[in-house]
Amino acid sequence: MKLLNIAALNILLLGGLILSTCNKTTATERPEAKKMKAISTEIRGKVAFPEELIDQNVNEKVTVEFKIKEDKTIEVISVETFNEYLKTYVKKQIEAISLSNYEGFEGKVLQLTLLFMN
């Protein structure tokens, strides 16, 4: 009986893994997911590591919630991090960006996580 329960549990775990893998594959193939990835890549490429923190031991995750405006700029809604300097820096950097690949996402609220490590 114990062996049967273990076999059933393994089948359920394997089935769940296959289902979650299939869902991820489908999600990444959607045009909307590709566009979101392009927007996130563009923003990450335009937010540089702050020179003021180069000599400091920084290991910080910054989560930014933002909205893309009609004029290709970004309105930052919130910035979550423990480092107050990074909070201000990231907000200022992201609000200065003019996106080139944003069509269809005007007015939508998106979230992005940036990692600052040195």
N, C-alpha and C positions, 0 to 999 in steps of 0.2 A: 504494500500500500504506500509506504514511504517513497519507494522508487517511482511509483506511478505519479505521485504528487510532484516530485522533483522533475520528472519528464514533462509533465503538464506545465509547470512553471517555466521551464526552459523554452518550450514551444511558445508560450505567451510572450516571454521576453524577446525571442527572436522575431515573432510576428510584429510586436511593437516597434522593434528596431527597423524592420523592413518598411513598415507603414510610415515612420517618421522620416526615413531616407527618401521614400517616394514623394512625400509632401515637400521636402526641401528641394528636391530636383524640380518639381513642378513650379514652386514659388520662384526659383531663380531664373526660370525660363520665361516668366511673364514679362512683357514689355515694361510694365510699371515698376517691377523690381529692378530691372536693368537701368531704368531712368533714375531711380532712387540711388542706386549704386554710383552712377555717373555724377550725380549731384554731390554725394558724400565724398567721392574721390576728388572732385574739383575743390571743395571746401578744404579738405585735408591738405591738398597741395598748396593752398594759399595761406594757411595759418602756420607760420614758422615758429620754431622754438624761440622763446624770448631770450635775447642776449643778456638781459639782466639776471637770468637764472642759470647761465652756463656754468659758473663756478660753484653753484650750490648742488647738493645732492637732491635732485627732484625725481620723484616717482609718484605721479599724480594722474588720476583719471578725471576728466572733465566731461560732463554730460550737458549738452546744449539742446534746448527745445526752441525751435524757430519757425518762422513763417516766411515763405517767399512772396514778395510783393510783385505787383504788376510791372514795375520798372526794373526788374531783374535783381533788385537789392534784397537784403535779408533783414527781417525784423526779429531780433532775439527776444524770446518770451521769458526764458529762464536759463540760468547757468548754475549747475550744481557741482561744487568742488569744495574741499576744505581750505585750499590755498586762495586767500583773498586777492592776491596779486594776479594769479591766473584767471580768476573769475572776471576781473576788470579787463585784463589783457585780451582774453578770448572774445568777450562781448564786443570790444572795440574792433578787433581784427575781423570778426565775422560780419559785423555791420558795415564794414568798408568794402566787402566783396560785391562785385557785380557778376552774377552768374551768366555763363554762356549757354548752358544746357538745362533749361528749367521749364520749357513749355509743357503745359498740362498740370503743373504743380503750383500755379499761382493761388495764393490764399490757403494752401494746405499747411497744416502743422506737422513738422517732421522733427525727429530726434537724432542726434549724432553724438557719439562718444569719441573723445580725443584722448590719447595717452601721451603724457609728457614725461620722458625719462632721460636721464643722462648719467 
